[in-house]
């Protein structure tokens, strides 16, 4: 019986001592399958806004993966605004796969893959 008295407070306090970190999640899945950007879109134009949520309300870091994607697009790491870095040319490349990511300070990530048409 004495053992149970000591064990009970430990069981109640134990979950509060654990550190759990849920990954941030993208909220804008509307362009998960494709994102339409016109060929004549000027360089420097904002073409998308990434939005994500983190259950722990930690600051989020947005980004883009892939050598080819980085050549054509840039993402503001704080705001998630995606802008055109290089002119698109449909004759050279009619579509491209791009992977965006969002992470928290512990580098737990979510990915959002899309095809640019």
Secondary structure, 3 states (H helix, E strand, C coil): CHHHHHHHHHHHHHHHHCCCCCCCEECCHHHCCEECCCCCCCCCCEEEECCEECCCCCCCEEEEECHHHHHHEEECCCCCEEEECCCCCCCCCCCEEEEEEEECCCCCEEEEEEEEC
